[in-house]
Every structure is written in C-alpha cells, then in structure tokens.
Amino acid sequence: MTSNRTVAAGVALAKVMAHCGGNIEAALHQVAGAIAAAPADPEPYAVLAELRRERRDDFAATLDGAASLSEVLAQSYVSYLDGDMDGAALAIGSVCGVRPTVRWTAAPWFGDPGFLAGLTPDALAEAVMRTTDYGRPLDTDPAREALGPWIEAIGKVCEREPQPEAMARMAIFLRACGLTEASLALCDRADAVERVMLTEVVRAGTWRRLGDLDLTAAAFERALALDPDNWSLYLDLADVRALQDDFAEAVRLVERALQSEPDEPTLRAAGAAYRSRHTGSAGALREYVDRAAQLPPSPYRTALTDLACAGPGLPGDLVDEVRRALGGE
C-alpha cells in the first residue's frame, strides 16, 4: 500500500510539474522515482511516454547523460520506445547489477515479445554481464528469482540466433548465478554451432568453481588448441598445474607462453615463482622478488609469493627477506 501511494504521488506530482510548472527535469525525476519504487506498475511508464511525446526536445536533453539508478531505469524504457532494444537491455542490465534482488525486469515492456525479437545476442550478453559489474552476489535465491527473466531471455534469444561467443558470455552470467549445470549446457550448445576459444575458457572457469581441476585443465588445453599463441591461456593452465602440484609442468607452460610474449611482467613473475617452488633455487626466488615488484599487489601476487617461498630447502632468512620486500606477503 505504501508503495502504491508513493507511485501515485510521484506520478501526480510529475504531471503537475510538467504541465503546469513547466519543470521537465523535476517531472522526470518524480516519474523515474515512481518507476524505481514499483517497476511493475504500468502507470509511471505511461506518464513517461506522455512526457516524451509532448515535450520531446526538452525530454531528450534532460535525460541525456542519465546517471542515477532511477534515471537509467527510465532511460531503459525510453530506449525501448525508440525501438532501441539493445540500448534498453544495456541500461536495465546496469540497474540490475546495482540491486540484483529487485525484480526490475517486471517492467511491462521487458515482457513484450517485440523486445526480445529486436534484441541482439551481443547486447543480451553485455546486458547480463553488467549485472555482475558491481560485485553483488547473484548466487542467492532472491537474486536468481529477480534475474529469472534474464535467464528466460537467454534461452529464447539463443534459440533464435545462436552466436557462440555471445553464448559463452551468457554462460558466465549463469555461472555467477550459481547455475553451473545450465552454464555448462549453454557452452555445449555454443560448441554445436562453432567451437571457439572463449567457450572453453568459460567452461574451464565453471569446472574450476566446481573443484574439478582435471576437467579445468582439459578445457584450457582445448582452448589452447584453438588459440595456440595466446600467452594468457598458457598461464591459466600453468596455474591449474601448480594447484595440482605439478610445478615442472607449470614451469614448462610459462616458458612456452614467454615465446609469445617475452616481456609480459606477470609471466616473468609466475615463471620465477614456479621455478623457485619446483627447484628450491635461491636465484629463482631472488628473481621472483624483482619480477613481482613490477606487479601491483593482488591476491594472485600473494599466491605466487607463497608458492615461491615454499620451495624445498630455501633459507629461512631469504624467505623472510622476500616477504619483507613485498610488503609482508
């Protein structure tokens, strides 16, 4: 009831401001707030459409550069009215990322068959990826329920126009929602269209999340078969081999990656770390310090430091020196 009163008050005030006071900016603020308060209520959308129709030039200038959540939400509907279904999806995807447990896609226009019919796979992939931009947890029942229309949209758009790379990105979103089986199944559907490197990378990430390092490694190996000069893939696979305690193979993979990108600082640091861990070489550990200092502090650098310092037989004072040099890692 409170929400209904809020919407009604916002809509009424917007009409007064637009038609009597002439303040289009204030009117848009009110109607956008009403939409945010009750995304499924059709009345604020009708008022927004009326404002756009009656004061098109002022309307466009005011909404240009929308930044607040409610303004971006309003912009999504305006894009829909303009026939820009991709723009509509991208805008509401960003809104969903800010507050993923709110069912923003209850907006009446989102369920219009014409919306999905005009939505390209690339835009849908980018829109669902935007739901992950703000680091909010999606792997919860409330988030999955609120994001359900996106999941349904994925099925319909991929059925209509299957594009492997877009499908792989959508599979990342499904994984983020905790739908690992659906993510893997979408990767399989993408492969049925055309095998591309990104699909294998996404599949590897899903298997790693599920804790199966053997299948993770197998997926990275298939990715490398599709893109054999991609240094990042060699490093990804090396990291998996390190988790499997196969440090000799990790070293070999990094050395292969360096053939493609000999000056990449991350590769240099990882190679020294894995050599130190594999051989217990003080020289490799000292090299690691120099290489790691070129990288910004991160969980990955901390993990490399731990491995480098765990080499067999390394002097304790050298290990302490390395950790001090890297800020206590």
For each residue, the residues with C-beta under 8 A, 3 or more apart:
1: 4 5
2: 5 6
3: 6 7 37 38
4: 1 7 8 38 41
5: 1 2 8 9
6: 2 3 9 10 34 37 38
7: 3 4 10 11 34 37 38 41 43 44
8: 4 5 11 12 43
9: 5 6 12 13
10: 6 7 13 14 30 31 33 34 37 44
11: 7 8 14 15 30 31 34 43 44 47
12: 8 9 15 16
13: 9 10 16 17 27 30
14: 10 11 17 18 27 28 30 31 34 44 47 51
15: 11 12 18 19 27 47
16: 12 13 19 20 21
17: 13 14 20 21 22 23 24 26 27 30
18: 14 15 21 22 23 24 27 51 54 55
19: 15 16 22
20: 16 17
21: 16 17 18 26
22: 17 18 19
23: 17 18 26 27
24: 17 18 27 28 51 55 58 59 62
25: 28 29 62
26: 17 21 23 29 30
27: 13 14 15 17 18 23 24 30 31 51
28: 14 24 25 31 32 48 51 59 62 63 71 74
29: 25 26 32 33 70 71
30: 10 11 13 14 17 26 27 33 34
31: 10 11 14 27 28 34 35 44 47 48 51 74
32: 28 29 35 36 48 68 70 71 73 74
33: 10 29 30 36 37 70
34: 6 7 10 11 14 30 31 37 38 41 43 44 47
35: 31 32 38 39 41 44 45 48 70 73 74 77 107
36: 32 33 39 69 70 73
37: 3 6 7 10 33 34
38: 3 4 6 7 34 35 41 44
39: 35 36 73 102 103 104 105 106 107
40: 103 106 107 108
41: 4 7 34 35 38 44 45
42: 45 46 108
43: 7 8 11 34 46 47
44: 7 10 11 14 31 34 35 38 41 47 48
45: 35 41 42 48 49 77 107 108 109
46: 42 43 49 50
47: 11 14 15 31 34 43 44 50 51
48: 28 31 32 35 44 45 51 52 74 77 78
49: 45 46 52 53 77 81
50: 46 47 53 54
51: 14 18 24 27 28 31 47 48 54 55 59
52: 48 49 55 56 59 78 81
53: 49 50 56
54: 18 50 51
55: 18 24 51 52 58 59
56: 52 53 59 60
57: 60 61
58: 24 55 61 62
59: 24 28 51 52 55 56 62 63
60: 56 57 63 64
61: 57 58 64
62: 24 25 28 58 59
63: 28 59 60 66 71 74 75 78
64: 60 61
65:
66: 63 71 72 74 75
67: 71 72
68: 32 71 72
69: 36 72 73 95 98 99
70: 29 32 33 35 36 73 74
71: 28 29 32 63 66 67 68 74 75
72: 66 67 68 69 75 76 91 94 95
73: 32 35 36 39 69 70 76 77 91 92 95 104
74: 28 31 32 35 48 63 66 70 71 77 78
75: 63 66 71 72 78 79 91
76: 72 73 79 80 87 88 89 91 92 95 107
77: 35 45 48 49 73 74 80 81 88 107 109
78: 48 52 63 74 75 81 82
79: 75 76 82 84 85 87 88 91
80: 76 77 83 84 85 88 109 112 115
81: 49 52 77 78
82: 78 79 87
83: 80 118
84: 79 80 87 88
85: 79 80 88 89 114 115 116 117 118 119 120 123
86: 89 90 118 119 120 122 123
87: 76 79 82 84 90 91
88: 76 77 79 80 84 85 91 92 109 115
89: 76 85 86 92 93 115 119 123 124 127
90: 86 87 93 94 123 126 127 130
91: 72 73 75 76 79 87 88 94 95
92: 73 76 88 89 95 96 104 105 107 110 127
93: 89 90 96 97 126 127 128 129 130 131 150
94: 72 90 91 97 98 130 133
95: 69 72 73 76 91 92 98 99 104
96: 92 93 99 100 102 104 105 130 131 146 147 150
97: 93 94 100 130 131 132 133 134 136
98: 69 94 95 134 136
99: 69 95 96 102 104 136
100: 96 97 131 136 137 138 143 146 147
101: 140 142 143 146
102: 39 96 99 146
103: 39 40 106 145 146 149
104: 39 73 92 95 96 99 107 146
105: 39 92 96 110 146 147 148 149 150
106: 39 40 103 110 149
107: 35 39 40 45 76 77 92 104 110 111
108: 40 42 45 111 112
109: 45 77 80 88 112 115
110: 92 105 106 107 115 149
111: 107 108 115 149
112: 80 108 109 115 116
113: 116 117
114: 85 117 118
115: 80 85 88 89 109 110 111 112 118 119
116: 85 112 113 119 153 156 157
117: 85 113 114 160
118: 83 85 86 114 115
119: 85 86 89 115 116 123 124 153 157
120: 85 86 123 124 161
121: 124 125 157 158 161 162 163 166 167
122: 86 125 126 163 166
123: 85 86 89 90 119 120 126 127
124: 89 119 120 121 127 128 153 154 157 166 170
125: 121 122 128 129 165 166 167 169 170
126: 90 93 122 123 129 130 169
127: 89 90 92 93 123 124 130 131 150
128: 93 124 125 131 132 150 154 169 170 173
129: 93 125 126 132 133 169 172 173
130: 90 93 94 96 97 126 127 133
131: 93 96 97 100 127 128 138 147 150 173 176
132: 97 128 129 135 138 172 173 176
133: 94 97 129 130
134: 97 98
135: 132
136: 97 98 99 100 143
137: 100 140 143
138: 100 131 132 143 144 147 173 176 177 178
139: 143 144 176 177 178
140: 101 137 143 144 178
141: 144 145
142: 101 145 146
143: 100 101 136 137 138 139 140 146 147 177
144: 138 139 140 141 147 148 151 177 178 179
145: 103 141 142 148
146: 96 100 101 102 103 104 105 142 143
147: 96 100 105 131 138 143 144 150 151 177
148: 105 144 145 151 152
149: 103 105 106 110 111 152 153
150: 93 96 105 127 128 131 147 153 154 173
151: 144 147 148 154 155 174 177 179 182
152: 148 149 155 156
153: 116 119 124 149 150 156 157
154: 124 128 150 151 157 158 170 173 174 186
155: 151 152 158 159
156: 116 152 153 159 160
157: 116 119 121 124 153 154 160 161
158: 121 154 155 161 162 167 170 186 189
159: 155 156 162
160: 117 156 157
161: 120 121 157 158
162: 121 158 159 167 189 190 193
163: 121 122 166 167 193
164: 167 168 190 191 193 194 195 196 198 199
165: 125 168 169 190 196 198 199
166: 121 122 124 125 163 169 170
167: 121 125 158 162 163 164 170 171 186 187 189 190 193 199
168: 164 165 171 172 186 187 190 196 198 199 201 202
169: 125 126 128 129 165 166 172 173 198 202
170: 124 125 128 154 158 166 167 173 174 186
171: 167 168 174 175 183 184 186 187 190 199 202 203 206
172: 129 132 168 169 175 176 183 202 205
173: 128 129 131 132 138 150 154 169 170 176 177
174: 151 154 170 171 177 179 180 182 183 186
175: 171 172 178 179 180 183 202 205 206 209
176: 131 132 138 139 172 173
177: 138 139 143 144 147 151 173 174
178: 138 139 140 144 175
179: 144 151 174 175 182 183
180: 174 175 183 184 206 209 210
181: 184 185
182: 151 174 179 185 186
183: 171 172 174 175 179 180 186 187 202 206
184: 171 180 181 187 188 203 206
185: 181 182 188 189
186: 154 158 167 168 170 171 174 182 183 189 190
187: 167 168 171 183 184 190 191 199 202 203 206
188: 184 185 191 192
189: 158 162 167 185 186 192 193
190: 162 164 165 167 168 171 186 187 193 194 196 199
191: 164 187 188 194 195 199
192: 188 189
193: 162 163 164 167 189 190
194: 164 190 191
195: 164 191 199 200 226
196: 164 165 168 190 199 200 226
197: 200 201 223 226 227 230 233
198: 164 165 168 169 201 202
199: 164 165 167 168 171 187 190 191 195 196 202 203
200: 195 196 197 203 204 219 220 222 223 226
201: 168 197 198 204 205 219 220 223 233 236
202: 168 169 171 172 175 183 187 198 199 205 206
203: 171 184 187 199 200 206 207 219
204: 200 201 207 208 216 217 219 220 223 236 240
205: 172 175 201 202 208 209 216
206: 171 175 180 183 184 187 202 203 209 210
207: 203 204 210 212 213 215 216 219
208: 204 205 211 212 213 216 240
209: 175 180 205 206
210: 180 206 207
211: 208
212: 207 208 215 216
213: 207 208 216 217 240 243 244
214: 217 218
215: 207 212 218 219
216: 204 205 207 208 212 213 219 220 240
217: 204 213 214 220 221 237 240 241 244
218: 214 215 221 222
219: 200 201 203 204 207 215 216 222 223
220: 200 201 204 216 217 223 224 233 236 237 240
221: 217 218 224 225 237
222: 200 218 219 225 226
223: 197 200 201 204 219 220 226 227 230 233
224: 220 221 227 228 230 233 234 237
225: 221 222 228
226: 195 196 197 200 222 223
227: 197 223 224 230 233
228: 224 225
229: 260
230: 197 223 224 227 233 234 260
231: 234 235 257 258 260 261 264 267
232: 235 236 257
233: 197 201 220 223 224 227 230 236 237
234: 224 230 231 237 238 253 254 256 257 260
235: 231 232 238 239 253 254 257 266 267 270
236: 201 204 220 232 233 239 240
237: 217 220 221 224 233 234 240 241 253
238: 234 235 241 242 249 250 251 253 254 257 270 274
239: 235 236 242 243 250 270
240: 204 208 213 216 217 220 236 237 243 244
241: 217 237 238 244 246 247 249 250 253
242: 238 239 245 246 247 250 274 277 307
243: 213 239 240
244: 213 217 240 241
245: 242
246: 241 242 249 250
247: 241 242 250 251 274 277 278 307
248: 251 252 278
249: 238 241 246 252 253
250: 238 239 241 242 246 247 253 254 270 274 278
251: 238 247 248 254 255 271 274 275 278
252: 248 249 255 256
253: 234 235 237 238 241 249 250 256 257
254: 234 235 238 250 251 257 258 267 270 271 274
255: 251 252 258 259 271
256: 234 252 253 259 260
257: 231 232 234 235 238 253 254 260 261 264 267
258: 231 254 255 261 262 264 267 268 271
259: 255 256 262
260: 229 230 231 234 256 257
261: 231 257 258 264 267
262: 258 259
263: 268
264: 231 257 258 261 267 268
265: 268 269 291 294 295
266: 235 269 270 295 300
267: 231 235 254 257 258 261 264 270 271
268: 258 263 264 265 271 272 291 294
269: 265 266 272 273 288 291 292 294 295 301 304
270: 235 238 239 250 254 266 267 273 274 304
271: 251 254 255 258 267 268 274 275 291
272: 268 269 275 276 284 285 287 288 291 292 308
273: 269 270 276 277 288 292 304 305 307 308
274: 238 242 247 250 251 254 270 271 277 278 307
275: 251 271 272 278 279 281 284 287
276: 272 273 279 280 281 284 285 288 307 308 309 311 314
277: 242 247 273 274 307 308 310 311
278: 247 248 250 251 274 275 311
279: 275 276 284 311 312
280: 276 311 312 313 314
281: 275 276 284 285 311
282: 285 286 314 315 318
283: 286 287
284: 272 275 276 279 281 287 288 308 311
285: 272 276 281 282 288 289 308 309 311 314 318 319 322
286: 282 283 289 290 318 322
287: 272 275 283 284 290 291
288: 269 272 273 276 284 285 291 292 304 305 308 322
289: 285 286 292 293 322 325 326
290: 286 287 293 294
291: 265 268 269 271 272 287 288 294 295
292: 269 272 273 288 289 295 301 304 305 308 326
293: 289 290 325 326
294: 265 268 269 290 291
295: 265 266 269 291 292 298 301
296: 301
297: 301 302 327 329
298: 295 301 302
299: 302 303
300: 266 303 304
301: 269 292 295 296 297 298 304 305 326 329
302: 297 298 299 305 306 329
303: 299 300 306 307
304: 269 270 273 288 292 300 301 307 308
305: 273 288 292 301 302 308 309 322 323 326 329
306: 302 303 309 310 329
307: 242 247 273 274 276 277 303 304 310
308: 272 273 276 277 284 285 288 292 304 305 311 322
309: 276 285 305 306 314 319 322 323
310: 277 306 307 314
311: 276 277 278 279 280 281 284 285 308 314
312: 279 280
313: 280
314: 276 280 282 285 309 310 311 318 319
315: 282 318 319
316: 319 320
317: 320 321
318: 282 285 286 314 315 321 322
319: 285 309 314 315 316 322 323
320: 316 317 323 324
321: 317 318 324 325
322: 285 286 288 289 305 308 309 318 319 325 326
323: 305 309 319 320 326 328 329
324: 320 321 327 328
325: 289 293 321 322
326: 289 292 293 301 305 322 323 329
327: 297 324
328: 323 324
329: 297 301 302 305 306 323 326
